Amino acid sequence: MAVEPGEWRPLLWSFSYFFALLCGYYIVRPMRDEMGIAGGVDHLQWMFSGTFLAMLAVVPFFGWLTRRFAPHRFLPCVYYFFIGNLLLFYALFRSDLAHVYVARAFFIWVSVFNLFIVSVFWSFMADIFSNAQAKRLFGVIAAGGTAGALAGPALAVTLVLPLGPTNLLLFSALFLGWAILCIHRLAAWRQSVALPSAANPEQKTEEEVSADKPLGGSVLAGVKLVVQSPYLIGICVLMLLFTTLATFLYFQQAYIIKEHFDDPALRTALFAAMDFAVNALTLIIQLFLTGRIVQRLGLGWTLAVIPLLLVAGFLVLGMMPALWVVVAVQVLRRAGNYAIMRPGREMLYVVLSKEEKYKAKNFIDTVIYRGGDAVSAWAYAGLLAIGLSGAGISLAAVPLACAWVWISFRLGNRQEQIAADTAHKR
């Protein structure tokens, strides 16, 4: 990492900013999982559908904001709004109102909240750093998020039993307040230091000008691009298989943990411990294995690693649906997704045009992703309704995991072929 003079201050504030965001989120994430159980595991499909509808409602508004306003101007107001939401939920959880409805609303809110805090964070980073700075500094800034994702569950595990789950909301609000302080400090730094990306836009290359612009685009434009490209349709299929199997495993987790623990605090502590294990394992894989895996196996096999793991995981769950099995499979799957599958999936877009990278990718990452969540949640409920047990559903998921292996391998090889053809033409 090469940090030039004058960059340490914004780097540390940005690192701290992302740390605060993900720490605050991971404090409430185990509460969200607990609220999914408190809201009724038999109603999880409704909560997934509610999340999808909420996403459809807020994403266009978010796009309107990012197209018209610089992130540093509206970000503090967005976070003050979220702090107000946290305080409102704190009051609701301590009131005599029907807890089940509050639990369901909180589950949906956290699912949408997570999308916004990460999206607007990276919009702000793209706004204040030049393209050259981003290449040197964004990796370190992302590590701040990983550190926060480790600290959040650790705090939740430590505090949930002595203080109770509801009081964790106040700690999450404090970390959002910390993020607002970081935004103000970064905005002040930007005003005091003339960055090429802000002060001299006429000197930037065409690539830098494009990188500084908000993502833009619309859902309809993304749909058109996807329909016209077999490669993008393949990515949609990959995303649907990913969300379907992740949702099936999430439901398995909810049912099995409900059977083993009656105390909400104990369930919250278990979810927090799982989050900590996931993020610790993710950090180790990112530091020591991800790069080596891609270089030695190629993108095709890299993308196939996690679905291959799930083939084995669902087979074991089908034969032995025990608590330790679902916890182990879920931790390995999530860590593998963050450290291997997600970076590999993002590499699929590198060989595409800018319009496809932004408009089509935005459509796939929001509508396809959350739509897949909602459809697979209802599919799981339907399989239960026709009499399949959790073990039976696990075995039924094995062919889907095999299909995920195949499509991942094909897409990875296709990406490398497109990259080679592009390099040959140049």
LORO-523563 format. One record per residue (C-alpha): x, y, z; residue in three letters. Coordinates in steps of 0.05 Angstrom, whole numbers, padded with zeros to 5 digits, always signed. Example, Ala and Ser with C-alpha at 12.3 -4.5 7.8 and 13.67 -1.06 7.14 Angstrom:
BEGIN
+00246-00090+00156ALA;+00273-00021+00143SER;
This chain:
BEGIN
+00000+00000+00000MET;+00028+00067-00021ALA;-00002+00125+00018VAL;+00020+00192-00007GLU;+00031+00254+00038PRO;-00035+00285+00058GLY;-00075+00221+00049GLU;-00068+00190+00118TRP;-00121+00234+00149ARG;-00177+00219+00098PRO;-00155+00145+00097LEU;-00162+00138+00172LEU;-00229+00175+00173TRP;-00255+00132+00116SER;-00230+00068+00151PHE;-00264+00092+00215SER;-00328+00110+00177TYR;-00336+00040+00146PHE;-00317+00008+00212PHE;-00372+00046+00247ALA;-00424+00029+00194LEU;-00413-00046+00193LEU;-00402-00050+00268CYS;-00469-00016+00279GLY;-00503-00061+00228TYR;-00473-00126+00256TYR;-00496-00106+00326ILE;-00569-00108+00301VAL;-00561-00164+00250ARG;-00568-00220+00302PRO;-00629-00183+00328MET;-00658-00185+00258ARG;-00648-00260+00255ASP;-00681-00266+00324GLU;-00739-00222+00300MET;-00748-00269+00242GLY;-00762-00324+00292ILE;-00803-00279+00339ALA;-00844-00256+00280GLY;-00861-00329+00265GLY;-00819-00377+00225VAL;-00883-00396+00189ASP;-00888-00324+00165HIS;-00816-00316+00141LEU;-00838-00318+00068GLN;-00883-00258+00081TRP;-00825-00220+00112MET;-00781-00237+00052PHE;-00836-00212+00006SER;-00843-00149+00048GLY;-00768-00137+00041THR;-00773-00144-00034PHE;-00831-00095-00039LEU;-00796-00046+00007ALA;-00734-00051-00037MET;-00775-00037-00099LEU;-00804+00024-00064ALA;-00739+00055-00039VAL;-00689+00038-00094VAL;-00719+00088-00145PRO;-00718+00143-00091PHE;-00646+00126-00074PHE;-00629+00130-00148GLY;-00663+00197-00153TRP;-00622+00223-00095LEU;-00555+00198-00122THR;-00569+00227-00190ARG;-00584+00297-00164ARG;-00544+00308-00101PHE;-00472+00296-00079ALA;-00470+00241-00026PRO;-00435+00285+00026HIS;-00495+00333+00024ARG;-00550+00284+00039PHE;-00512+00229+00076LEU;-00516+00261+00146PRO;-00592+00269+00138CYS;-00598+00196+00116VAL;-00561+00172+00177TYR;-00600+00218+00224TYR;-00662+00186+00194PHE;-00636+00116+00209PHE;-00617+00137+00280ILE;-00688+00161+00289GLY;-00713+00094+00263ASN;-00670+00057+00314LEU;-00696+00100+00371LEU;-00767+00088+00347LEU;-00757+00013+00347PHE;-00725+00018+00416TYR;-00787+00052+00442ALA;-00833+00002+00407LEU;-00796-00058+00435PHE;-00803-00029+00505ARG;-00877-00013+00496SER;-00939-00056+00504ASP;-00953-00058+00429LEU;-00960-00125+00394ALA;-00889-00151+00392HIS;-00898-00197+00332VAL;-00915-00140+00284TYR;-00858-00097+00309VAL;-00811-00157+00300ALA;-00833-00166+00228ARG;-00826-00092+00213ALA;-00756-00093+00244PHE;-00735-00153+00202PHE;-00755-00117+00138ILE;-00725-00051+00161TRP;-00656-00080+00176VAL;-00655-00116+00109SER;-00666-00050+00073VAL;-00622-00011+00121PHE;-00562-00055+00103ASN;-00569-00041+00029LEU;-00570+00034+00039PHE;-00513+00043+00088ILE;-00464+00003+00044VAL;-00487+00033-00022SER;-00484+00106-00001VAL;-00417+00094+00034PHE;-00384+00073-00030TRP;-00418+00129-00068SER;-00386+00178-00020PHE;-00318+00145-00027MET;-00322+00149-00103ALA;-00341+00222-00096ASP;-00282+00245-00053ILE;-00225+00202-00079PHE;-00196+00202-00149SER;-00191+00139-00191ASN;-00116+00133-00176ALA;-00128+00142-00102GLN;-00184+00091-00103ALA;-00138+00037-00131LYS;-00088+00049-00075ARG;-00134+00062-00016LEU;-00200+00026-00025PHE;-00172-00041-00003GLY;-00150-00012+00064VAL;-00217+00024+00071ILE;-00254-00042+00058ALA;-00213-00074+00114ALA;-00245-00023+00161GLY;-00312-00054+00144GLY;-00286-00124+00157THR;-00259-00101+00225ALA;-00327-00070+00241GLY;-00361-00134+00220ALA;-00318-00171+00271LEU;-00327-00120+00327ALA;-00403-00115+00320GLY;-00419-00189+00335PRO;-00366-00189+00390ALA;-00401-00130+00424LEU;-00469-00163+00414ALA;-00446-00228+00446VAL;-00415-00190+00504THR;-00473-00143+00517LEU;-00537-00181+00499VAL;-00542-00223+00562LEU;-00527-00169+00614PRO;-00565-00113+00579LEU;-00617-00149+00537GLY;-00626-00148+00461PRO;-00667-00083+00459THR;-00611-00040+00488ASN;-00565-00062+00431LEU;-00605-00013+00387LEU;-00576+00045+00426LEU;-00505+00021+00413PHE;-00520+00015+00339SER;-00547+00087+00339ALA;-00482+00110+00373LEU;-00441+00079+00317PHE;-00484+00114+00264LEU;-00470+00179+00301GLY;-00396+00162+00296TRP;-00405+00153+00221ALA;-00437+00222+00216ILE;-00376+00252+00251LEU;-00331+00217+00200CYS;-00373+00246+00142ILE;-00365+00317+00169HIS;-00290+00307+00179ARG;-00281+00280+00108LEU;-00323+00337+00079ALA;-00280+00387+00116ALA;-00217+00354+00090TRP;-00243+00356+00020ARG;-00256+00431+00025GLN;-00186+00444+00053SER;-00147+00401+00004VAL;-00151+00410-00071ALA;-00159+00339-00099LEU;-00152+00328-00174PRO;-00220+00293-00172SER;-00255+00353-00142ALA;-00215+00416-00157ALA;-00191+00403-00228ASN;-00243+00362-00265PRO;-00220+00392-00331GLU;-00153+00355-00323GLN;-00184+00287-00312LYS;-00184+00234-00365THR;-00249+00210-00395GLU;-00244+00147-00352GLU;-00236+00188-00288GLU;-00295+00233-00306VAL;-00338+00171-00317SER;-00315+00141-00251ALA;-00334+00204-00213ASP;-00406+00203-00238LYS;-00463+00170-00198PRO;-00484+00102-00224LEU;-00550+00127-00254GLY;-00590+00081-00299GLY;-00660+00053-00290SER;-00691-00014-00278VAL;-00722-00017-00347LEU;-00655-00002-00380ALA;-00624-00058-00340GLY;-00679-00107-00360VAL;-00667-00092-00434LYS;-00592-00103-00428LEU;-00602-00169-00391VAL;-00653-00196-00441VAL;-00606-00181-00499GLN;-00546-00217-00469SER;-00541-00293-00457PRO;-00481-00279-00412TYR;-00522-00232-00367LEU;-00580-00281-00367ILE;-00531-00333-00342GLY;-00511-00285-00285ILE;-00585-00277-00268CYS;-00592-00353-00264VAL;-00530-00357-00220LEU;-00559-00303-00174MET;-00626-00338-00170LEU;-00593-00404-00152LEU;-00550-00369-00100PHE;-00609-00334-00067THR;-00653-00396-00069THR;-00603-00440-00034LEU;-00583-00386+00015ALA;-00657-00376+00033THR;-00669-00451+00041PHE;-00609-00455+00088LEU;-00633-00393+00126TYR;-00702-00425+00137PHE;-00668-00490+00160GLN;-00628-00449+00209GLN;-00690-00413+00235ALA;-00730-00477+00247TYR;-00673-00516+00279ILE;-00651-00460+00325ILE;-00723-00448+00346LYS;-00728-00521+00366GLU;-00664-00517+00409HIS;-00671-00450+00444PHE;-00732-00418+00477ASP;-00695-00357+00505ASP;-00691-00299+00454PRO;-00626-00274+00487ALA;-00593-00342+00477LEU;-00615-00343+00404ARG;-00589-00273+00393THR;-00523-00292+00425ALA;-00517-00353+00379LEU;-00531-00310+00318PHE;-00479-00260+00340ALA;-00428-00315+00352ALA;-00441-00341+00282MET;-00431-00272+00252ASP;-00365-00265+00289PHE;-00342-00333+00263ALA;-00363-00316+00193VAL;-00326-00250+00192ASN;-00263-00277+00225ALA;-00260-00334+00175LEU;-00274-00285+00118THR;-00215-00241+00139LEU;-00168-00301+00142ILE;-00190-00325+00073ILE;-00185-00255+00043GLN;-00115-00245+00069LEU;-00085-00313+00053PHE;-00127-00352+00004LEU;-00172-00312-00044THR;-00118-00288-00090GLY;-00083-00355-00092ARG;-00149-00392-00106ILE;-00165-00348-00166VAL;-00094-00352-00194GLN;-00087-00427-00187ARG;-00158-00451-00202LEU;-00182-00399-00252GLY;-00248-00362-00246LEU;-00291-00421-00266GLY;-00270-00467-00210TRP;-00265-00408-00162THR;-00339-00394-00172LEU;-00355-00468-00166ALA;-00322-00477-00098VAL;-00379-00452-00054ILE;-00436-00488-00092PRO;-00394-00552-00087LEU;-00390-00541-00012LEU;-00466-00533-00010LEU;-00476-00598-00048VAL;-00440-00633+00009ALA;-00474-00589+00062GLY;-00545-00604+00039PHE;-00529-00678+00034LEU;-00505-00679+00106VAL;-00566-00638+00129LEU;-00612-00686+00092GLY;-00583-00745+00131MET;-00569-00709+00197MET;-00608-00644+00208PRO;-00572-00626+00273ALA;-00559-00557+00302LEU;-00483-00562+00295TRP;-00489-00583+00223VAL;-00533-00524+00202VAL;-00488-00476+00240VAL;-00425-00504+00208ALA;-00454-00503+00138VAL;-00482-00433+00146GLN;-00416-00405+00173VAL;-00375-00437+00117LEU;-00425-00416+00064ARG;-00428-00343+00085ARG;-00353-00337+00095ALA;-00340-00370+00028GLY;-00390-00323-00005ASN;-00359-00260+00024TYR;-00287-00281+00012ALA;-00291-00322-00052ILE;-00359-00323-00086MET;-00374-00248-00082ARG;-00306-00225-00109PRO;-00311-00277-00164GLY;-00381-00256-00182ARG;-00359-00183-00187GLU;-00303-00205-00235MET;-00357-00229-00283LEU;-00374-00157-00298TYR;-00303-00133-00312VAL;-00306-00154-00385VAL;-00372-00118-00399LEU;-00387-00049-00424SER;-00397+00009-00375LYS;-00472+00010-00388GLU;-00477-00065-00373GLU;-00433-00058-00311LYS;-00477-00005-00281TYR;-00548-00011-00308LYS;-00553-00086-00317ALA;-00513-00100-00254LYS;-00557-00053-00213ASN;-00619-00090-00238PHE;-00589-00158-00222ILE;-00563-00138-00153ASP;-00629-00109-00130THR;-00691-00135-00166VAL;-00664-00205-00185ILE;-00630-00215-00117TYR;-00689-00193-00073ARG;-00739-00224-00120GLY;-00703-00290-00115GLY;-00706-00284-00039ASP;-00781-00274-00040ALA;-00796-00329-00091VAL;-00751-00380-00056SER;-00782-00363+00012ALA;-00851-00381-00016TRP;-00822-00443-00050ALA;-00795-00467+00018TYR;-00863-00455+00050ALA;-00896-00493-00007GLY;-00850-00553+00002LEU;-00867-00554+00076LEU;-00942-00549+00059ALA;-00939-00611+00014ILE;-00908-00651+00070GLY;-00833-00648+00059LEU;-00791-00645+00123SER;-00731-00601+00131GLY;-00686-00661+00116ALA;-00727-00675+00053GLY;-00721-00603+00029ILE;-00645-00607+00040SER;-00641-00667-00005LEU;-00686-00632-00056ALA;-00637-00574-00056ALA;-00578-00618-00077VAL;-00596-00617-00152PRO;-00602-00541-00148LEU;-00533-00537-00117ALA;-00506-00581-00173CYS;-00538-00534-00225ALA;-00504-00476-00189TRP;-00437-00511-00196VAL;-00448-00520-00270TRP;-00471-00449-00286ILE;-00415-00419-00242SER;-00362-00460-00278PHE;-00389-00443-00347ARG;-00395-00368-00331LEU;-00325-00365-00303GLY;-00296-00398-00365ASN;-00337-00353-00409ARG;-00311-00291-00374GLN;-00239-00314-00385GLU;-00254-00327-00458GLN;-00284-00257-00467ILE;-00224-00226-00432ALA;-00176-00264-00478ALA;-00215-00245-00541ASP;-00215-00171-00519THR;-00140-00173-00506ALA;-00128-00206-00574HIS;-00167-00152-00610LYS;-00127-00098-00575ARG;
